[in-house]
Amino acid sequence: MKILVMGAGAVGAYYGARLHQAGEDVVLCVRGENLRALRDRGLIVKSFRGDFTVAVKATDRPADFAPYDLILFAVKSYDNAAAARQLDGCLAPDGVIMTIQNGVENEEALCEFFPRAAVMGGNSRIGAELDAPGHVNHTALGKIEFGEMDGRITPRAERIAAVFERAGILGELTADLKSIRWVKLMGNNGTNTVCTLSRSTLGRMLEDPDGCKLSRTLMLETLAVGRAEGAKVGDDRADAQIEMITTSLNAHAIKPSTLQDLEKGKRLEYDAICGAVIRAARRHGIKVPATETVYALLKLLDGINHTAK
């Protein structure tokens, strides 16, 4: 399968590397120092599953290697429009573009640029950081959950699932994309936000009683909004998420992506997380005071981060 990873930061690069190892024809779309490092030295992955290096095709012009059977869309949500325009004419006639981004609004955003039938949604379930150009530190998980927007289990989705399975990155092929997307948003709204504002790892934030309480409150607000949107998610998901992080992951080694961006002076992806919850909450008349508070704080922090840079 010819696969483009559009936005090969830590997350996209890791999945691209595993797909390349499985024998797929993979192209990573990156820019700047990261692109130069990939071309000069290949992609270096330090992983709790074993370190490895791969030589993969890398470009900042996705049209150079088009068309693609699958595009994994992994840019930050605020770059959606610019990245989608770069992909004009790059998708094969029967190809698929799959968002593995944070948030629940990216599928519809992609439908503004691609036929709805070509768009799939997915969750990236991974702990990873770009330590240096061309160098990924993989600390946890490493799977993709995905599905068709209309909930069908189609032959093309099964083909992609088989490719992901061979690469060791298949989490789940789901018939309920909406629910798994809201569960992922629950986790992001409850952890990315608090860890970024407190500059804490997941472990440090959750072992503090007040930090854990705030995280859980944000998760519960997200779940309430998700149910109003049609997601099949109970409040028990919040406690299950906290338990999974604290018992199954090396949580003290994991910095959520928004905290990573803060430390590197990059824009913060708070609007796709908190903003998505707030916009949906307002459609249904649901109050989400904790989410509104962290949204305001992250917006201010994002402005300070840019000024400092």
N, C-alpha and C positions, 0 to 999 in steps of 0.2 A: 504494500500500500504506500502511495506517495503522500507523505504527511508534512505539513508545515506547522511549526510551533510559532505562532505570532505573539511575540513578547516573551522571549526566552530568558527571563530572569531566573531566580533560583528554582521556582516551581516548574516553569515551562522547560527549562534546560534539563532538569532531572527526568521528567517524563520523556523528553526527546531522547535523552541518552539511553534510557531503558528500551524504548522502541527501536532505536538504532541497534542496540545489542541483540534484539530479537529478530533482526534481519530486515526491518522496514526501511524504506527510502526516506530519510528524515532530513529536513532543512530547518535550521533555527534562524529566526529573524531577530536580529539584535543590532545595537548601535554602539558607536564610540569605542571606548577601551575594551568593552566586553567582546565586541566583534573582532578587534585586533588580536586579543588573547586567544579566542577560539581558532582563528586562522593560523596563528603562530604555534600554539602549543596543544591545541585540542581542548576538550572539556574535561576538567579534573573534578571528580566527585569523591568527597570524603563521606562515607556512609556507615551507619551502624550495622548495615548488612554486608559491608565489605567495600573497600576503596577500589576505584577503577578510573581509567582514563579512556576516552573515546575520541576519535577524529571524526567530526561531523561537518556536513556542509553548513556554512553560516553566511548570511547576507543581510544587508539592510534594504535590499530591493527584492521583495518576494516574487515579483513578476519574472525575475531571472530564471527561476526553476519551475514556474507554473506549467501546466495546471496541477492542482492537488486533489486527491481523493478525500482527504480529511484535513481541515485546518483546526488546530487546537488554539482557541482565542484566549490568550492569557495576559493581555495588557491590563494596566490599571484602568478602571472604568472611566476615569476622566479623559482617557485617550481613545475612547471607543470610536468616535467619528473619524478622527485622523487616521487611525489604524485601519478602519473598515474601508476608507477611500483608497488606501494603499493596496487593498486586495481586489480592486475592481478588475474583473476578468481573470482572476487567479484560480477560481474554483472550477473543477471539472464539471461537465454537464450534470452528472449524477452525484456530485460531491456533497460533502457535509461540512458545515462550520459549527463547531461545538464550543460554547463558552464554558470555561472552567474558572470564571472570575468570582470574586466576592459579590454578594448582593443577589436580588431576585428580579432585577429590571433589565438585565443585559440581553436576555433572549429577545425581548421586544425591541430593544435598541438595535440589535443586529437585523431584525426584520425590516428596518427602514432602508437597509442597504442590500439585503439578499432576499430571495424568495423565502417565504415562511417555511415551505417544504424542505428547504436546505438547512434549516437551523435546528440544532439540538442544544440541550442544556446539561450541565454537569457540575459536580462538586469536586474540587481538589481537596483531598484529605492528606495533608503532608505537613511536616515540620522541616523547613529548609531555609537556608540563608546564603546569599552570595557574599562570601567572605572577601573575595577579591575578583577582579575580572577573570572570567573563565574558570572560577573555582567555587563549587557548590558544596556546602556543608549540610548533609541530609541527616536530620536528628530524630525524625519520628514518622511513622506511617508510610505513605507513599502510594495511595490508591486513588482511583477516579470512580465516582458514582455518576451515572448519566442515564438519559432517557429521551425519548421523543416528546415533543411538546404536547401532543395529543394523547399520550399515554399508551400508544400501541407498541407492542413488541414486534418490530418489523425485521425482515431479513437483513436490511442494511445495518440496523442496530446490533443484531446478533453477530454480523461479520466484524464490526468494530469491537464488540465484546471479546470475540475470539482473538483479535489482534492484541488487545489490552491484556488478556489472560496469558498469552505467550510471553508478553513483556513483563509479566508479574506486577501489573499496575491496575488490574481490574478489581474494583470494590463491589459494584453492583450495577446491573442493568435493571432499571426500575420502570414500573408502569405508573408510578405516582411521582412525577418529577416535582410538582408543586410542593409536596410534603417534604421531600428530602432537601429541597432548596431552602425552605423555611427553617428546617432543623439546622442547616449550616449557618444561615443568617443568625439564628438564635445564638449559636456558639460565638460567632464573630462579634455580635453586638454585646455579648456578655464578657468577652475576654479581650479582644483587640482594643476596645475602648479603654477599659480600666488599666490594662497593662501599659498602654501608651501614656495615659495621663499620669500614672504613677512611676513610669519607667521601670517596670517590674517584669520579670519572667513570669510565665504561667504559674510555676510552682510557688514563687514568692507571693504572688497576688492571692492565690487561693488558700495558702496556709494562714494568711491574716484574716481573722474573723470578719472584720468590717469589709475588707476587700472581697471576700467570698460572698458576703451578704449582698453587696452592691452588684456583683457579677450575676448572682442568682435573680435579683430583682429585674435587671435588664433582660435576662433570658425569659422570665415570665411575661414581661411586657411584650416581647417579640412573639412568643407563642400565642398570646391572646389575639394579637393582630393577625398572625398567620391563620388561626382558625377562622377569623372573620373573612379572610381572603380565600378560604376553601381548603386549607391544608389540614390534613388529619394528624394533628399533633396535640398530645396531652401535656399537662404541666410536669408529669413525671420525667419528661425529656430533659428538663433542666438539671435535676438531681443526677440522672444517668450520665449526662455530659460531664458534670463536675467529678463524679466518681471515676469515670473513664480517664479523665486527665490526671487525676491525683494518684490512681492506682496502676494504670497501664502505660503511662508515658514517662519519659525522663523530663518531667515538667520544668525542673529548674534549669534545663538547658535550652528551653524553647522560648524564643521571643516572637510574638505574633508579628505579622507582616507590617502592620501600621507602626509598631514600635521600631522595627528595622528601618522603615522609611524616615521616621523622625530622627533617628541617630545618624542617618546619612544625609540629612538636610533636604530630603525629597518632599514632594507634595504628599499630603495625608489623604488616604482614601476613606474618609469618614462619611461622605455623603452617600456612597453606595451602601453603606452599612446602617448607620443611624438614620440617615436621610430617608432611606427606603422604608424603614419602620415607621417613621413619622408621617410620610406621605400616605402610606396605606392606612395608618391609624386615623388620620383626618378624614379619609374617605368613609370610614365606618363610625366616626364619632367616638373613638376610643382614646382615653387619656393615657399618655405615656410620659409622665413627668421625669423619670430617671433618664430615659433616652433623650428627651429634649435637653436636659441639663448637660449630659456628656457631649451631645452634638454641639451645643454652644461653646463648651470649653475646648473641644477639638478644633472648632472653626477658628477660635482665637489663637490657639497654639499653632495651627497651620500658618496663620498670617505672620506670627512672630518668627516661625521657622524660616519662612521665605525672606523676611526682612534681615534676619541674621545672616542668611546665606548671601 
